[in-house]
């Protein structure tokens, strides 16, 4: 299906400072007073450098193959978690989001120079912005699903929920990420680095308990230092 491309204003993405704290030092980290101003400046700079964009394309599901995945109308089989298969999706949406390359480039220069702390905070602010962009993308796809009388199920993708990174090229075959300047190599590594890709099922079934959890509650990496016990506050 046709790829939809959208640009977003970075300052319109809700990105609270505590998310920068989290990605700078872990879920329990709190900024000392002496660094708070520097972190705020890094977030402001990240918003200046970021060029948030996203693309998405919806594909009809031809069959649900129990224990394996979703067969798309083009014959491709996309492996999916059992909870996705149980919802019997009628469409599967491929989506890619990016902040562009400028933010990563400046963070790298800072980190390799004499201002490693500034580089750390700029990178953390970029990760927080990236998370906000993905949440924004999900909201857009919820609205698009609703226009068809459908519901969004639980997203999954390369590198998360048991799907290997190497599955990235298959997703990229189903959405024109060139429109936003994002590429994916055979190992599943995306460029620019501040990019992410997800599959999102559309189904006739309303969300069940557990399908609207924050990403940490569906992630299998329980030892992650950034893991939250509950969704972050706005």
Buried (B, 14 or more C-beta within 10 A) or exposed (E): BEBBBBEBEBEEBEBBBBBBBBBBBEBEBEBEEEBBEBBBBBBEBBBEBBBBBBBBBBBEBBEBBEEEBBBBEEEBBBBBBEBBBBBBBBBBBBBBBBBBBBBBEBBBEBBEEEBEBBBBBBBBBBBBBBBBBBBBBBEBBBEBBEEEEBBBBBBBBBBBBEBEBBBBBBBBEBBBBEBBBBBBEEEBBBBBBBBBBBBBBBBEBEBEEEBBBEBBEBBEEEEEEBBBEEEBEE
